[in-house]
Every structure is written in C-alpha cells, then in structure tokens.
C-alpha cells in the first residue's frame, strides 16, 4: 500500500517509529539512551505530545504518543531527533545523517493502542534480547508493570487506574508477535493509515473531511457504462 499524506489526530494515540540512516546504529553507549529519553520528555512537554510508551532498540525507536494538536507530533519528534543527532555527532566524533528519512506513524483507537503498546514493548523479545518484555531496561514495559522507578518520561496516573501491573504482564505475555494484529500494526504504521474499528475510521473521515481507508480493489463503479463503446469494440 502506498504512503498517504501524514494523518495526525489530536487527542488520539499514535504509533511512531524511525530508523537510523541505512539501518545503522543510533545508540552506542548507555548514556545515549538516557539523553534521548530526556530530550523526548522535554520536547513532548514543550510541544504537547504525551508519551504513553516507548522502546529504544539499537538502530530504531518506537514511541506511542498522544498529540494535543495537529503539529505536536511533528514538532516533538522533529526537534528531539534533530537535537539528538547533534549530540551523537558531537559526542562520537561523527558526521552525516543519523536518521533515515522521516518518521512513520499511524493514529489508533483505544483497542489498537493497547495492542500497539504490546507490539512496541515486546520488540526486545522478538529480537532475542530479553525473555520477557519487562526484562529490557530501555522500554516502558517495566513502568507499565508497576515499577515506578523505571518511568523516565510518562505520566502514569491514568494508566494505574486502567491497567494494574500484574494484569499488564499477562497481556504482554499473551500477545502473539507473529499474529495478524502485529502484522497489521506494522503495515499501517508504514503506510500512515489510521488503525481501528469501522466506527472509529468513519468518525475520523467525518472529522478530517477526507478518506482514511484505502479504495476498494477493482474497477470503480460505473466503469463499464462509461467505457461501453470501447469495450464493445474490443471484445
């Protein structure tokens, strides 16, 4: 599916991801990850992106965030990644682009918000870096499982009311990394199309005044009638 113009919906959670240029590493020492999270938290607070979850891998990042405005997402990620690239080039005596192209993102309904959070926090498990999501130090999984000391950038008051730590552990363990939902999250993030129920997508189309679902596959309605002369001549 082709990418669409970026769709950002205020007060709706989004899955965001970006890789290093040519899939190169973006984190080299532990301090790099600390710096990235500090920048993300500061820029999110400045531009109105609430950080709901994250995972920092060696050559890419995942963020789950809810923007307050239409430009909150672009300003937060753009500024964070600009400042972080400056830091990396200075500290590690390198030059050139750190990030590959623009970041990818998709808006999600509440159901897919939880599924995408599982997808993001289980990334280290899929990569063979941890046995359980909460074993990995550089994601939001530990904080969501009840360890407040591991929270670097998130506001967890609403989360504690919504999902007790032990319950979230069970949800994380039951998520299928090779399942249909994981594939759908990956595809929609890469194409930028919102992800959710039909009613959620319909509400978005009304609110945005544009189509957010792909057109049906096949010839458009009325095609044969409009091309009657050509078809009859060549059949």
N, C-alpha and C positions, 0 to 999 in steps of 0.2 A: 504494500500500500504506500502511495506517495505521502510525503510530509505535507501537512497543512500549515497555513499561517498560524503562529502561536496563539493558542487559546488560553487565556488566564481568567479565572472566575473568582472574584473576591469572596472571601469567607467560605471557600470550598477547598478541601485539602488537595495537594498536588504531589505527584511523584516526580522527582527531578534527578537527573544523573548527568555526569560529564566525565569523559576520559582524558588521560594525558595524551599529548600530541603523539601520533603514531603508536598509541598504546604504551608509551613509555611511563616509567615510574613518576609519581608526583610526590611521594613521601619517601624520605631517605633515612631519617633518624626519628626517634620518638618525639623530640621537640617539635618537629614539623607538624605532627598531628595536633599537638597542643595549640600551636599557633593558628592552624586552620580553624579549629573549633572556636577559639577566641574571636577570630575575625568574623566567622559566620554568625556567632551570637551577637556581636556588636553591630554588624551591618543589618541583621534581621531586626534588631530593636530600632535601629535608625530608620529603616525604610518600611517597616510594617510587615515582616514575614515571621509568623510564629513557627518555630521549629518544633515539629511533632515527632521526628525520628531521624536517624542518620546511620550511615555505615561508611567508614573510611577504609577502602581497600588500597593495595599498593599502587595501582595505576588508575583508579577511578573512585568517584564518590557517589553516594546515594543520599538524597535528602527528601524527607517528607515534610512539607511545609504548607501553611495556610496563609495566603496573602490578604492583607487588609484592603489593598487597592490593585488596580489593573497593572500598575508599574512596580509593585512591591517585589515581585518575584525577580524580574529582570534586573532591577537596581541592586537587590541584595546579592544575587549570585554574581552579577557582573562586577560589582565592586569588591566582593570577597575574593573572587578569583584573580582579579587584577592585582590587588594588594598581596595576595599570597604568591603570585608569580614573581612579583618584585622581591619579596622576601627570599624565595628559593634561589633566584638568580644571584642575589647578593650573598647569601649565606653559603651557597655551594659553588660559587665562582663559575656560574654557567651563563649562557645567553640563549636567545631564541624563544620560541613559543613553548609554553608549558602545557597549555590546554589544547585539545583538539576541537576545532570548530566551535559552534555554540552548544549550549546545554540542551538536553532533551527533557520534555516534561509532559504530563497529562493531568487533567483535573479528574477527580474521582468522587463517587458518592460514599456514604458512610460505610457501607458494606465493603467496598473495594479499598477504602482507607485502611481497614484492619488487615485485609489480605495483602496489600502492598507493604504494610509495615512488617508483616511476617516475611514477605519476599526479601525486603531490604535487610532485616536483622538476621536472616538465615544465610545471607550471602557468604559469610566465612565458613559455614558448614558445607555449603555446596563446593567451595573452593578447597576443602580439606584442611582448613586452618584451625578448626575447632570441632569438638564433638557435639557441643550444644551452643546455641546462639549466645547465651549469657556467659559463656567462657571467653568470648572475644572482647578485648578491652576497648576497642575503638568503634563501638556502635551504641545505640540507645537501648539495647536489649537489657543490660543489667539494671539500668534505671527503671525501665518498664516492669521488670520483675521484682522491684521493691527495694533496690539498693540505691537510696537517695544520694549517697556519696559519689556515685558514678555519673550524676547528672551534670553535664557541662553547660548546656545551652537551652534546656527545655523548661517549660512551666508544666508541672505535673499534678497540680491540684485537681483539675478536671479528670485527668487520667486515673487517679487513685479512686475516684468515685465510680468511674466507668468500668475499670478492669483491675481487680486485685492481682497482686504479683503472682501468686500461685496459679491463678486462672490463666494468666498470660503465658506462663511456662507451658501449660498444657496446650494452649492454642499454637504456640510456636512449634511444639513437638509434633503436632498433628498435621501441620501444613505440608503438602506434597510439593517438593521442589521440582519434580518432573511432571507435574499435573497441568491440566488445562488452564487453571487460573494463573499459574506462574507464566505460562506462555502468553496469555492474554495481556498481562501487565507489561511484559517485555515489549510486545508488539505495539500496544497503544502508546507507551512512553516514546518509542522510536518514531511513531507517526504523528504524535501530538494530539490524537483524537481522545476526547473525554471517555471515561470508562465508568459504566454504571448501568442501572436498570433503564428500561424503556421510558418510564415516567421521569426519571432524572434527566435523561438526554432530551426528552421533549421539553421539559422546563428550561433547560439550557438554551435550546433553539429559540424558544419564545423570548427569553431574556436577552439573548445576544443578537437576535434578528438574523441568524444565519444557520445554515445546516452544519451539524457537527458529526452526523453519521455519513458513512460512505454511500454513494449512489448504488442502487441495485445493479447487479451484474447482468449484462444482456442489452438488447436494443431498447431504446427508450419507447415509451408508449406512443402509438400513432406513427411509428416509423414506416410500417408497410403502406399505410394510406398515403403518407407524404411522398413515398417513393414508388407509387403504383405503376407509373409509366415505365420507369427504369427497370423495375423488377419484371413486369410482364414482357418486356422486350428481350430480356436476357435469360429467361427461364425456358 
